[in-house]
Amino acid sequence: MMERIAESANYSIQETTKGVIASLGGIPMGRPAMPDDIAELVAFLVSTRVSYLIGTEFVIDGGTIRTI
């Protein structure tokens, strides 16, 4: 996504990433999610370690949305 935005706006990927993060109000983790971040949660969810987990919602946004 960053590459597509950068190309259409004629910015570098670094400039685009900073702009997107700023438009979201910042990401406390300091970077957008990487595929491995999502894959780790998926691997956990399909494992037997979560056999008693029901009705849970996971937000993978680096802390962008404040939750309690």
C-alpha positions as CSV (number, residue, x, y, z in Angstrom):
1,M,0.0,0.0,0.0
2,M,2.8,2.4,0.9
3,E,4.5,1.8,-2.4
4,R,1.3,2.6,-4.3
5,I,0.7,5.8,-2.4
6,A,4.3,6.9,-2.7
7,E,4.3,6.3,-6.5
8,S,1.0,8.2,-7.1
9,A,2.2,11.1,-4.9
10,N,5.7,11.1,-6.2
11,Y,7.2,10.7,-2.7
12,S,9.7,8.3,-1.2
13,I,8.3,5.3,0.7
14,Q,9.8,6.7,3.9
15,E,8.0,10.1,3.4
16,T,4.8,8.3,2.6
17,T,5.0,6.1,5.7
18,K,5.6,9.1,7.9
19,G,2.7,10.9,6.3
20,V,0.3,7.9,6.7
21,I,1.3,7.4,10.4
22,A,0.8,11.1,11.0
23,S,-2.6,11.1,9.4
24,L,-3.6,8.3,11.8
25,G,-2.6,10.4,14.8
26,G,0.6,8.4,15.2
27,I,1.4,4.7,15.9
28,P,2.8,4.2,19.4
29,M,4.8,1.2,18.1
30,G,6.4,3.6,15.6
31,R,5.8,1.6,12.5
32,P,3.0,0.0,10.4
33,A,2.3,-3.7,10.9
34,M,4.5,-6.1,8.9
35,P,3.2,-9.4,7.5
36,D,5.1,-11.3,10.2
37,D,3.2,-9.4,12.9
38,I,-0.1,-10.7,11.5
39,A,1.2,-14.2,10.9
40,E,2.3,-14.6,14.5
41,L,-1.2,-14.0,15.7
42,V,-2.7,-16.3,13.1
43,A,-0.3,-19.0,14.0
44,F,-1.3,-18.6,17.7
45,L,-5.0,-18.6,16.9
46,V,-4.8,-21.9,14.9
47,S,-2.7,-23.6,17.6
48,T,-4.0,-25.8,20.4
49,R,-2.8,-23.2,22.9
50,V,-6.1,-21.3,22.4
51,S,-8.5,-24.1,22.8
52,Y,-10.5,-22.2,25.5
53,L,-10.6,-18.8,23.7
54,I,-14.1,-17.8,22.5
55,G,-15.5,-14.6,21.2
56,T,-12.3,-12.5,21.4
57,E,-11.5,-9.6,19.1
58,F,-7.9,-8.8,18.4
59,V,-6.8,-5.4,17.1
60,I,-3.4,-5.3,15.4
61,D,-2.7,-1.6,14.9
62,G,0.4,-1.0,17.0
63,G,-1.7,0.8,19.6
64,T,-3.3,3.4,17.3
65,I,-6.8,2.8,18.6
66,R,-6.8,3.3,22.4
67,T,-8.5,0.4,24.1
68,I,-9.1,-0.5,27.8
